[in-house]
Amino acid sequence: MRNVFPPPSHGTLWAHEPKRLPNWVELIRNYPFGFVGLLVLVIIFVASGLAHWIAPYDPLETNYANTLAAPSLQHWLGTDTFGRDLLSRVLYGGRTALFIGVSASIIGSTIGAMLGITSAYIGGLFELILERFLEVLLAIPTMILALVLVATMGRNLVFGIDFNLVLAIALPIVPNMARIARSQTLTIRRQAYVDAARTLGFSSSRIIAWHIAPNIAGPYIVMVTTFVSQAILIEASLSYLGLGVTAPTASWGLMLAGNAFNSALTAPWIVIFPGVAIALVVFSFSMLGDALRDIFDPKASAGR
């Protein structure tokens, strides 16, 4: 497997030269859908990050004299059942979705990668017990597991974000990433350069940190990108069910809940725009993840 990080200068044994990532011209030509996904995500990240300056209204400001107003020059995306500006809430809702989605994906993927690498390298009873535990988690549907965790842990607000919600979304990601990291590690640990490192007396922690972990960085990046879309969907679903982000916080899933469903026939914009935002982010992350998978593992993409 090719390394994605340059070798350190102190002479650690590495199997291959680092893989060169494509430049912008190659990316657009060879991975057009991935480039489109990346471009859309950059726009969404920038718009959500600058929501404080871009949003025309306070997302929490209510105006009952202007409820369910149709899209107009005053309110580009219309207003909701409380008279709140939908454009402002969509922009601020992007902050919530992206922060929770990215945080949950990174936390879950990192824990899963660490468990997968450690179990495959150490082996023995530890690997056996861990694998059985991960199989139990995989047997439980992702949404059911997240629902149980949210209902069990309750709420724990940190800087306005429910940290327990992030952990509940991250945990279902752990077994999936652990299986991928384990399979990669089982292949890498049989390589000659790993055997040479053991012969030279390198510690297990050093071998894992300098020889194994960098070689699964490619799959790790791909899976983090892919799991973000899953985490965003779970957050939106939990918020829709009333177990995620609490009102009146701007959240795409929360914007689809409550009176929005009852008013969808007379004011369809209150469900269309949050739904489009969710779909756009999920599809963009999926296209970017597919492109990254092809970049880091071109042989697998050629075989499809």
N, C-alpha and C positions, 0 to 999 in steps of 0.2 A: 504493500500500500504506500502511496506517495505521501510525503510529508507536506504540510501546508504552512509550516513555520520554518524560517531559516535556522540552520544548525547553530548551536552556541559556539562560542569562540574557544572554550576550554577543552575541546577535543572529545566531547561525548560522541559515541558511535552512533551514526545514523545510517539508515539503509539506502536512501535515495536523495536526490536533489529535490528542493522544494518545487512544487508545481506553480507555474506562472499563471496568474489569473488573467483573463482576457481584458483588453482595454475596451474603451467605450465603443469604438467602431466595431470590434469583434462581437461585443455584447449585443449591439443593436442588430447586427447581421445574422448572427447565429442563434440568438435567444430573444426574438422580438417580443414574445409574450412576457418573458421575464423582465425585459426592459420596461414594457408598459406597466407591469405590476409595480416595479420599483418607482417609476415616475409618479404613478397615482399615490403610492404610499408616502412619497416625499411631500407631495402637495397636501395630503391629509395631515401628516405630522406637522408641517409648517402652519397650516390653517388652525389646527387644534392648539398648537403651542402659542400661537399669537391671538388666540380667541379673545383675550382681554382687550386687545386693540382693534380686532376685526369685527367682533360681534356688535351689531347696532344697538342692542338693548341688554339690560341685565337679564340673564336667563331665569332668575327667580322672581322677577317683577311681574306681578299680576295686574290685569286690567279687565275686570268683569264686564265693562261696557264694550269690550272689543273681543269677546269670546268667539272662537271658531271663525275668525275672519279669513276670507279666501286670500290666496297669494296676491299681493299688490306691490306697488312701488314703496309703500310704507313698511309692509311686512312681506319680504320676498318669498318666503315659504309659508306664509299665513301664520295663524295663531292657534293655540290649543284650547282645551275646554276651560282653562283659567285665564285666557287672554295673554298668555306668555308667547313671546316671539319664537317661532320654531327654528329659524336660522340660528339664532343665538344659542338655543338649547342643543341643536345638532352640533355646533362647533364645540361647545363645552362638553357635550356628551362624548365627543371624540377623545377628549382628554381622559375621561373616565375609562372608556373602553380600551384605549391603547395602553394606558398605564397598567390596568389590571391584567390585560392580555399579555403584554410583554413581560411584566413582572412574574406572573404565574408560569409562563413558558420557560423563562430563564431559571427560576427556582426549581421547578419540576424536572427540567432537563438536566440541570447541574447535579441535583441529588441522584437522579436516575443514572447518569453517567458515572458518578463516583461509585455507586453501589455495583453497577455492572462491571466496571473495571476491576474493582477490588475482589468481587466474588469470583470472577474468571481467573484472576491471577493467583489468588490464594487457594481456591478450590476447596476440596474436602467437605467437612460437615457444614462449615459456614456457607459455602455455595449451595449446598443441598437445602438448608433451612431457608435461606434467602429466596431461592428459586420457588420453593413451595409457597412462600408468603406472597411473592409477586404474582404467582399464578392465581391465587385467591383474589387479589385485587383486580386482575385482568378479567376474571369471571364475572365481576360485578359491572353492569352497564355504567358507563362514565357519568351520565346524568344522575343516575340513582345514587352513585357513590358521592357525588358532589352535594346532592340534596341532603343525604344523611349527615355528611360532615358539617354543612352549614347549620342544620337544625341542632346538631349536637354541640358544636363549639360556641354557638352564639355569636355575638358581635364584639369586635375589639378595634375601635377606631384609632388610627394612627395618622395624624395630619389630615383628618377628614376622610381617610380611606379605611375600609373595613379590612384589616390585615388577615383576619380569619377567613374572609371570603377569598382572598388571594391564595391562602394555603389550601382551602377546600378545592379550588380549581387546579392548583398545582399538583396535588397528590395523585389524581388519576393519570397525570402525565408520567409520573415516576416509573411505573412498571414498563411502559412502552419504551422509554429511553433506556432503561436498564437492560432490556433484552437486546437492543441494538448495540449498546456499548459492550455487552458481554460477548456477543458473537464476533465483534471486531477484535476484541482483546484475545479471544481464543485463537484467532488466526495470527495476530501479531506476536504473541508470546512464544510461538514456535519458530520465529524468524532467527536467522543466524546471529544478527547483531544483538538480539536480546540474550541469546546464549553466551555471546562474547562478554556482554556486560556482567552477567552473573559470574563468569569465569574470572573476571577482573576484580570481583569482590564488591561490586556496587550493591547498595542496599535495595530492598524491595521498593521503598518509597521513592528512591532516586530513579529506579528503572521505570516505575509507573509515571513519574512526573516528567521525565526527559525522553523516554522512548515510546511509551504506550499512549499517554494522553494526547500528545501532539498529533499522533497518527489517526486519532478519531475526531480531530477538530473539524474535519470536513463534514462527516455525518452529523456531528453535534450542531454545527451551524445550520445545516439543512433542516434538522428536526426542530430546532428552536423556532425557525421561521414557520415551519408547518404547524407546530403546536400553538402558535399565537392565534391563528384563525379559529382553532378549536376552543381555546380559552375565551376568546371574545364571544363565540356563540354560547358557551356555557354561562358566561356572565350575563349576557342578554336574556337567556332563558330563565336564569335564577331571578333576575330583576323583574322579569315579566310575571313570575309566580309570586313576587313579593318577598323573596328570600335573599335577594342580592342587594344592590345599592338602594338605600332608603330615600324616599321622597323628602324634600323637593329637589334633591341633587339631580343634575342633568345627566341622564343615562339613556342610551338608545333603547335598551330593553325596557326600561321604566316608561319611556315615552309611548310604548306600544301597549302598556297595561292599563287597567282601570277603565275610565270612561272612554278611552281612545277607541276601544273595540266597539262600544255602543254607538259612537259618533262617526264611525268609519264610512257609513253609507252616505251620510249627509255632508261630511267634511273629510273626504278621502286623503287629503294632504297630511293629516296628522299621523297617519300610519305609513304613507308612501315614502316620505323623505327619511324617517329613521330606518325603515326597512331597506331602502336603497343604500343608505350609509353602511349598514351592517353587511349587506351583500357585497358592496364595492370593496370594503376592507378585506373581507374573507377571501374573495376571488383574487384580489391583488396579492395577498400573502401566499395563496396557493400557487399562483403563477410564478411568483418569485422563488418559492420553495422548489418547484419543479425545475426551474432554470439552474438554481444552485446545485441541485442533485445531479443534473447533467454535467455541470462544470467540474464538480469534484469526482464524479464517477462516470466518465464518458463511455466506458465499456458497457455499463448497465443500460444506459440510454440507447446505445447502438443495438442492443439485443431486443429492445421492445418493438 
